[in-house]
Amino acid sequence: MSFVIQPSEQATVAIDGSGKRFPVRRIYCVGRNYRAHAIEMGADPDREPPFFFMKPADAIVQNGATIAYPQKTENLHHEIELVAAIGEGGRDIQEKRALDHVWGYGVGIDLTRRDIQNKAKEMGRPWDMGKGFDNSAPCTALRPVSEVGHPDTTNATIWIKVNGEIKQKSTLDLHIWTTAETISYLSGLMELQAGDLIFMGTPDGVGPVMPGDTMEGHIDDVGDLTIKIA
């Protein structure tokens, strides 16, 4: 196949302990999937159907990277999250079979230009520029289900430190919508395919990071993520 311009490089994520890589097709993010985070964002904490936003595949940042402070913001926030990697796609996936579609898991940070997002909310406009900007999706190497099981069926701890100080800390069993429920619901809206990533939502304690800061994220048995802001 020939192209009139050079096609962009395929976005990928590393595989833990392997030279192989996971190709990224789409990045879905679950909004307000922890009750305490919903409250701190001024939303109704009662359980309601999940909602989603997206990031471009090439927003992925590899573990250990140093990234530039993004343009047009003065309020960049960290949001630590479990990342589920889809290995088998489908539509209208039954909840009881949803976890069979997961290839593995990683640790991610949903970087957010909070000032841009808040302004969009005030004006009733989409969040895209607050969420889906360059380098907004740091992610660790993925670990397969055969090694880690399904982390949010346990009380695995999730946390993030900024410059060595804990900023967010919770457990994965406090997700409002589990990974299985999320996959089932999302597959009724969009056909999921192998290569999709789902960022599963963040605990309370989100806050700003500045140039020169170092973020360290962790999920028990899944991995550790370190990202620096230039």
FIVEXSE-447978 format. One record per residue: residue number from 1; chain; x, y, z of N, C-alpha, C in turn. Coordinates in steps of 0.1 Angstrom, whole numbers. Atoms other than C-alpha are relative to their C-alpha. Layout:
<recs>
(rec NUM,A,(X,Y,Z),(X,Y,Z),(X,Y,Z))
...
</recs>
This chain:
<recs>
(rec 1,A,(8,-12,0),(0,0,0),(9,12,0))
(rec 2,A,(-8,-13,1),(13,35,-9),(-8,11,6))
(rec 3,A,(6,-11,-7),(5,67,9),(5,13,-6))
(rec 4,A,(-4,-12,5),(6,103,-2),(8,8,10))
(rec 5,A,(-9,-6,-10),(22,113,31),(5,-12,8))
(rec 6,A,(-6,11,-9),(43,92,56),(-10,-2,11))
(rec 7,A,(10,3,-11),(18,75,80),(7,1,14))
(rec 8,A,(-5,-2,-13),(22,82,117),(5,-14,6))
(rec 9,A,(-5,12,-7),(41,56,138),(-11,-6,9))
(rec 10,A,(9,6,-9),(19,31,156),(3,2,14))
(rec 11,A,(-2,-2,-15),(14,40,193),(0,-14,6))
(rec 12,A,(-1,13,-7),(25,11,215),(3,2,15))
(rec 13,A,(-4,0,-15),(30,2,252),(9,-13,1))
(rec 14,A,(-8,12,-3),(57,-21,265),(-7,-11,7))
(rec 15,A,(4,12,-7),(51,-56,278),(10,-3,10))
(rec 16,A,(-10,3,-10),(67,-63,311),(8,-13,-2))
(rec 17,A,(-8,12,1),(96,-87,308),(1,-5,-14))
(rec 18,A,(0,5,14),(93,-89,270),(5,10,-9))
(rec 19,A,(-4,-9,10),(107,-74,239),(-12,4,-9))
(rec 20,A,(12,-3,8),(72,-74,224),(-7,12,5))
(rec 21,A,(7,-12,-4),(49,-45,225),(-15,-1,-3))
(rec 22,A,(15,1,2),(11,-39,227),(-4,12,-8))
(rec 23,A,(4,-11,8),(-3,-18,199),(-13,7,5))
(rec 24,A,(11,-7,-6),(-27,9,211),(-9,5,-12))
(rec 25,A,(10,-4,9),(-59,14,191),(-7,13,4))
(rec 26,A,(7,-11,-5),(-80,37,212),(2,0,15))
(rec 27,A,(-1,-2,-15),(-78,51,248),(-14,5,5))
(rec 28,A,(12,-4,-7),(-111,52,267),(3,3,15))
(rec 29,A,(-2,-3,-14),(-113,68,301),(-14,1,7))
(rec 30,A,(12,0,-7),(-140,63,327),(0,13,9))
(rec 31,A,(1,-12,-8),(-151,96,344),(-6,-3,14))
(rec 32,A,(5,0,-13),(-156,99,381),(-4,-14,5))
(rec 33,A,(3,14,-3),(-153,62,390),(3,-3,15))
(rec 34,A,(-1,2,-15),(-146,67,427),(-9,10,6))
(rec 35,A,(10,-8,-6),(-172,81,450),(6,13,6))
(rec 36,A,(-7,-11,-6),(-148,104,469),(5,10,-10))
(rec 37,A,(-5,-9,10),(-134,118,437),(-12,8,-7))
(rec 38,A,(12,-6,6),(-169,125,423),(-4,12,9))
(rec 39,A,(4,-10,-9),(-176,145,455),(10,12,-1))
(rec 40,A,(-10,-11,0),(-143,165,453),(-1,8,-13))
(rec 41,A,(2,-7,12),(-152,174,417),(-14,7,-1))
(rec 42,A,(12,-7,-1),(-186,187,428),(-12,-8,-7))
(rec 43,A,(10,8,7),(-206,158,412),(-8,-8,10))
(rec 44,A,(8,8,-8),(-234,136,426),(7,-14,2))
(rec 45,A,(-8,12,-2),(-216,106,442),(-9,-13,-1))
(rec 46,A,(8,12,1),(-246,83,438),(3,-8,-13))
(rec 47,A,(-3,8,11),(-241,54,414),(-10,3,-12))
(rec 48,A,(7,-2,12),(-252,63,379),(7,-6,-12))
(rec 49,A,(-7,7,11),(-244,49,344),(13,7,-2))
(rec 50,A,(-13,-6,3),(-207,54,336),(0,9,-12))
(rec 51,A,(-2,-8,12),(-196,81,312),(15,-1,-4))
(rec 52,A,(-13,2,5),(-165,82,291),(5,12,-8))
(rec 53,A,(-6,-9,9),(-141,105,274),(12,-8,-6))
(rec 54,A,(-11,7,8),(-112,96,250),(13,9,-1))
(rec 55,A,(-12,-6,3),(-76,104,245),(6,-6,-13))
(rec 56,A,(-6,6,12),(-57,99,212),(10,-10,4))
(rec 57,A,(-9,10,-3),(-36,68,210),(14,5,2))
(rec 58,A,(-14,-5,-1),(-4,88,206),(2,9,11))
(rec 59,A,(-2,-7,-13),(-10,105,239),(8,-8,10))
(rec 60,A,(-7,9,-8),(7,75,254),(15,5,3))
(rec 61,A,(-14,-3,-4),(40,82,274),(5,-12,7))
(rec 62,A,(-7,12,-5),(64,54,282),(5,3,15))
(rec 63,A,(-5,0,-13),(74,47,318),(14,6,1))
(rec 64,A,(-14,-5,-2),(105,67,330),(2,13,-9))
(rec 65,A,(-2,-12,9),(99,96,305),(0,13,7))
(rec 66,A,(1,-14,-4),(104,133,310),(-8,7,-10))
(rec 67,A,(8,-6,10),(77,153,294),(-1,15,3))
(rec 68,A,(2,-14,-2),(72,190,288),(-13,4,7))
(rec 69,A,(13,-5,-6),(47,210,308),(-8,4,-12))
(rec 70,A,(8,-3,12),(18,213,284),(-3,14,-3))
(rec 71,A,(3,-14,4),(8,244,265),(-14,4,6))
(rec 72,A,(13,-6,-2),(-21,267,274),(-7,-4,13))
(rec 73,A,(5,4,-13),(-25,256,310),(8,6,11))
(rec 74,A,(-7,-4,-13),(-16,269,345),(-4,-9,11))
(rec 75,A,(6,9,-10),(-33,240,363),(0,-14,-5))
(rec 76,A,(-1,13,5),(-20,206,352),(-2,-10,12))
(rec 77,A,(3,9,-11),(-34,178,374),(4,-15,-3))
(rec 78,A,(-2,14,1),(-24,142,381),(-12,-8,4))
(rec 79,A,(11,9,-4),(-50,114,382),(5,-15,-2))
(rec 80,A,(-5,13,0),(-36,79,390),(-11,-10,-3))
(rec 81,A,(10,9,4),(-55,50,374),(5,-14,-4))
(rec 82,A,(-2,13,6),(-56,13,367),(-4,0,-15))
(rec 83,A,(3,1,15),(-54,6,329),(-2,-14,-4))
(rec 84,A,(3,13,5),(-71,-24,314),(2,0,-15))
(rec 85,A,(-3,2,14),(-58,-36,280),(-8,-11,-6))
(rec 86,A,(9,10,7),(-83,-53,257),(8,-8,-10))
(rec 87,A,(-7,10,10),(-70,-84,239),(-9,-6,-10))
(rec 88,A,(11,6,9),(-103,-95,223),(-11,9,0))
(rec 89,A,(11,-9,1),(-129,-72,211),(-14,-6,0))
(rec 90,A,(14,5,1),(-167,-74,208),(-10,11,3))
(rec 91,A,(12,-9,-3),(-201,-57,210),(-9,-7,10))
(rec 92,A,(10,5,-10),(-226,-60,238),(5,-12,8))
(rec 93,A,(-6,10,-8),(-203,-81,259),(-7,-3,13))
(rec 94,A,(7,3,-13),(-220,-99,288),(10,2,11))
(rec 95,A,(-8,-3,-11),(-207,-88,321),(8,-13,5))
(rec 96,A,(-6,12,-5),(-200,-124,332),(12,-5,-8))
(rec 97,A,(-11,4,9),(-177,-128,302),(10,11,-3))
(rec 98,A,(-8,-12,4),(-162,-93,301),(15,-2,3))
(rec 99,A,(-14,0,-4),(-130,-101,319),(8,-10,-9))
(rec 100,A,(-7,9,10),(-122,-128,293),(6,8,-12))
(rec 101,A,(-5,-8,11),(-116,-99,269),(12,8,4))
(rec 102,A,(-11,-8,-5),(-88,-84,290),(13,-7,-2))
(rec 103,A,(-13,6,2),(-52,-91,279),(9,2,13))
(rec 104,A,(-9,-3,-12),(-35,-74,309),(-3,13,6))
(rec 105,A,(3,-12,-7),(-32,-44,331),(13,8,2))
(rec 106,A,(-12,-9,-3),(-9,-14,337),(-5,11,10))
(rec 107,A,(2,-11,-8),(-6,17,358),(0,13,-9))
(rec 108,A,(0,-12,9),(-16,50,341),(-2,13,8))
(rec 109,A,(3,-13,-5),(-18,87,348),(-8,8,-10))
(rec 110,A,(8,-8,8),(-47,107,333),(4,14,3))
(rec 111,A,(-4,-14,-2),(-30,141,330),(-11,9,-5))
(rec 112,A,(12,-9,3),(-56,169,329),(3,14,1))
(rec 113,A,(-1,-14,-1),(-54,205,320),(-13,5,7))
(rec 114,A,(12,-2,-8),(-79,213,348),(-7,14,-3))
(rec 115,A,(6,-13,3),(-84,250,339),(-7,0,-13))
(rec 116,A,(6,1,13),(-92,242,303),(-13,-9,2))
(rec 117,A,(12,8,-2),(-116,214,314),(-11,7,7))
(rec 118,A,(11,-8,-8),(-134,236,340),(-6,10,-9))
(rec 119,A,(6,-10,9),(-139,263,314),(-9,-6,-10))
(rec 120,A,(9,7,9),(-153,238,290),(-13,-4,7))
(rec 121,A,(12,3,-8),(-177,226,317),(-9,12,1))
(rec 122,A,(8,-12,-3),(-189,261,325),(-7,4,-13))
(rec 123,A,(6,-4,12),(-196,267,288),(-8,-11,-7))
(rec 124,A,(7,11,6),(-212,234,282),(6,-6,-12))
(rec 125,A,(-8,4,12),(-185,224,257),(7,-14,3))
(rec 126,A,(-7,12,-2),(-166,191,252),(13,2,8))
(rec 127,A,(-12,-1,-9),(-136,183,275),(13,-3,-8))
(rec 128,A,(-11,5,8),(-113,172,246),(13,6,3))
(rec 129,A,(-13,-7,-2),(-87,199,250),(5,0,14))
(rec 130,A,(-4,2,-14),(-86,194,288),(6,-13,3))
(rec 131,A,(-4,14,-2),(-80,157,285),(8,-7,-10))
(rec 132,A,(-6,7,11),(-68,146,251),(12,7,-7))
(rec 133,A,(-11,-7,6),(-37,166,246),(13,-8,-1))
(rec 134,A,(-13,7,2),(-1,156,237),(6,-5,14))
(rec 135,A,(-7,6,-12),(16,133,263),(-9,0,13))
(rec 136,A,(9,0,-11),(-15,131,285),(-3,-13,6))
(rec 137,A,(3,14,-4),(-15,93,290),(12,-8,3))
(rec 138,A,(-11,9,-4),(16,80,308),(-5,-14,4))
(rec 139,A,(5,14,-3),(14,42,312),(13,-9,2))
(rec 140,A,(-11,9,-2),(37,15,326),(-1,-11,-11))
(rec 141,A,(1,12,8),(45,-17,307),(-11,-8,6))
(rec 142,A,(12,8,-4),(15,-40,307),(5,-14,5))
(rec 143,A,(-2,13,-5),(14,-72,327),(-12,-9,-4))
(rec 144,A,(11,8,4),(-7,-101,314),(-9,-5,11))
(rec 145,A,(9,5,-10),(-37,-114,333),(5,-13,6))
(rec 146,A,(-6,13,-5),(-19,-148,337),(9,3,12))
(rec 147,A,(-9,-4,-11),(5,-129,360),(-7,8,12))
(rec 148,A,(5,-9,-10),(-16,-104,378),(-15,-2,4))
(rec 149,A,(14,2,-2),(-52,-117,377),(-8,12,-4))
(rec 150,A,(9,-12,3),(-79,-90,377),(1,9,13))
(rec 151,A,(-3,-8,-12),(-67,-63,402),(-12,6,7))
(rec 152,A,(11,-6,-7),(-100,-46,409),(-10,-9,6))
(rec 153,A,(7,9,-7),(-115,-78,421),(6,-2,14))
(rec 154,A,(-6,1,-13),(-92,-74,451),(1,14,6))
(rec 155,A,(-1,-13,-6),(-84,-46,475),(14,6,-2))
(rec 156,A,(-13,-5,3),(-51,-38,458),(1,15,2))
(rec 157,A,(-2,-14,-2),(-37,-4,468),(5,7,-12))
(rec 158,A,(-4,-9,11),(-33,24,443),(4,14,6))
(rec 159,A,(-4,-13,-5),(-13,56,450),(9,7,-10))
(rec 160,A,(-9,-8,8),(6,84,435),(7,10,10))
(rec 161,A,(-8,-9,-7),(34,105,450),(5,11,-9))
(rec 162,A,(-7,-11,8),(46,139,438),(11,5,8))
(rec 163,A,(-13,-4,-7),(82,147,448),(1,-7,13))
(rec 164,A,(-1,9,-12),(80,118,473),(-12,1,10))
(rec 165,A,(12,-2,-9),(47,130,490),(-12,-6,-6))
(rec 166,A,(12,7,4),(16,108,488),(-11,11,-2))
(rec 167,A,(11,-10,4),(-12,128,470),(-13,-7,-1))
(rec 168,A,(12,8,1),(-37,101,462),(3,-14,5))
(rec 169,A,(-2,14,-5),(-42,67,479),(-14,-6,2))
(rec 170,A,(13,7,-2),(-71,42,478),(2,-15,-3))
(rec 171,A,(-1,14,4),(-79,6,468),(-9,-2,-12))
(rec 172,A,(7,2,12),(-92,-8,436),(-14,-5,2))
(rec 173,A,(14,5,-2),(-123,-24,451),(-10,11,3))
(rec 174,A,(9,-12,-1),(-137,11,456),(-4,6,-13))
(rec 175,A,(6,-4,13),(-143,15,419),(-15,0,1))
(rec 176,A,(15,0,1),(-180,25,414),(-4,-11,-10))
(rec 177,A,(2,9,11),(-180,5,382),(12,-9,-1))
(rec 178,A,(-11,9,1),(-158,-26,381),(5,-1,-15))
(rec 179,A,(-5,2,13),(-137,-35,351),(-10,-8,-9))
(rec 180,A,(10,8,8),(-162,-62,340),(-12,8,-3))
(rec 181,A,(12,-8,3),(-192,-38,343),(3,11,-10))
(rec 182,A,(-4,-10,9),(-173,-11,325),(1,-5,-14))
(rec 183,A,(-2,6,13),(-163,-33,296),(-14,-4,-6))
(rec 184,A,(13,4,5),(-199,-46,293),(-8,12,-5))
(rec 185,A,(7,-12,4),(-214,-11,293),(6,7,-12))
(rec 186,A,(-7,-7,11),(-188,4,270),(-2,-7,-13))
(rec 187,A,(2,8,12),(-192,-24,245),(-14,1,-6))
(rec 188,A,(14,-3,5),(-229,-15,242),(0,14,-7))
(rec 189,A,(-1,-13,7),(-218,20,230),(9,0,-12))
(rec 190,A,(-10,1,10),(-188,12,209),(5,-14,-1))
(rec 191,A,(-6,13,1),(-174,-20,195),(14,1,4))
(rec 192,A,(-14,0,-5),(-143,-27,215),(8,-9,-10))
(rec 193,A,(-9,8,8),(-113,-41,196),(13,-2,7))
(rec 194,A,(-14,3,-5),(-79,-57,205),(8,13,-2))
(rec 195,A,(-9,-12,1),(-55,-28,213),(-6,12,7))
(rec 196,A,(6,-10,-8),(-80,-7,232),(5,0,14))
(rec 197,A,(-3,-2,-14),(-70,7,266),(-11,7,7))
(rec 198,A,(10,-6,-8),(-94,16,293),(6,5,13))
(rec 199,A,(-4,-5,-12),(-83,40,320),(-12,1,10))
(rec 200,A,(12,4,-8),(-105,30,349),(-4,10,11))
(rec 201,A,(5,-10,-9),(-109,62,369),(10,2,12))
(rec 202,A,(-10,-4,-10),(-90,80,397),(-6,2,14))
(rec 203,A,(5,-3,-13),(-94,82,435),(0,16,3))
(rec 204,A,(-1,-14,-4),(-98,115,454),(14,4,3))
(rec 205,A,(-13,-5,-3),(-68,138,460),(7,5,-12))
(rec 206,A,(-6,-6,12),(-62,150,425),(5,14,3))
(rec 207,A,(-6,-13,-3),(-40,180,424),(11,4,-11))
(rec 208,A,(-8,-5,10),(-15,201,405),(15,-6,0))
(rec 209,A,(-14,3,1),(20,192,392),(6,12,-8))
(rec 210,A,(-7,-11,5),(46,218,382),(12,-4,-8))
(rec 211,A,(-13,3,6),(77,220,360),(10,-4,11))
(rec 212,A,(-10,5,-9),(105,201,378),(-5,-11,9))
(rec 213,A,(5,10,-9),(81,177,396),(2,-14,-5))
(rec 214,A,(-1,15,3),(84,139,397),(-12,-7,5))
(rec 215,A,(12,8,-4),(53,117,398),(4,-15,0))
(rec 216,A,(-3,14,-2),(56,82,411),(-14,-7,3))
(rec 217,A,(13,7,-2),(25,59,407),(2,-14,3))
(rec 218,A,(-1,14,-4),(19,24,421),(-14,-6,1))
(rec 219,A,(12,9,-3),(-7,-4,420),(6,-13,4))
(rec 220,A,(-5,13,-4),(0,-35,440),(-1,-11,-10))
(rec 221,A,(-1,11,10),(12,-64,418),(-1,4,-14))
(rec 222,A,(2,-4,14),(6,-43,387),(13,7,-5))
(rec 223,A,(-12,-6,5),(36,-20,385),(2,14,7))
(rec 224,A,(-4,-13,-5),(53,13,393),(3,9,-12))
(rec 225,A,(-1,-9,11),(53,44,371),(7,13,5))
(rec 226,A,(-7,-12,-4),(77,73,372),(0,9,-12))
(rec 227,A,(0,-10,10),(72,105,351),(5,13,6))
(rec 228,A,(-4,-13,-4),(90,138,353),(-5,10,-9))
(rec 229,A,(5,-12,8),(78,172,342),(12,9,-2))
(rec 230,A,(-12,-8,3),(105,192,325),(-2,14,4))
</recs>
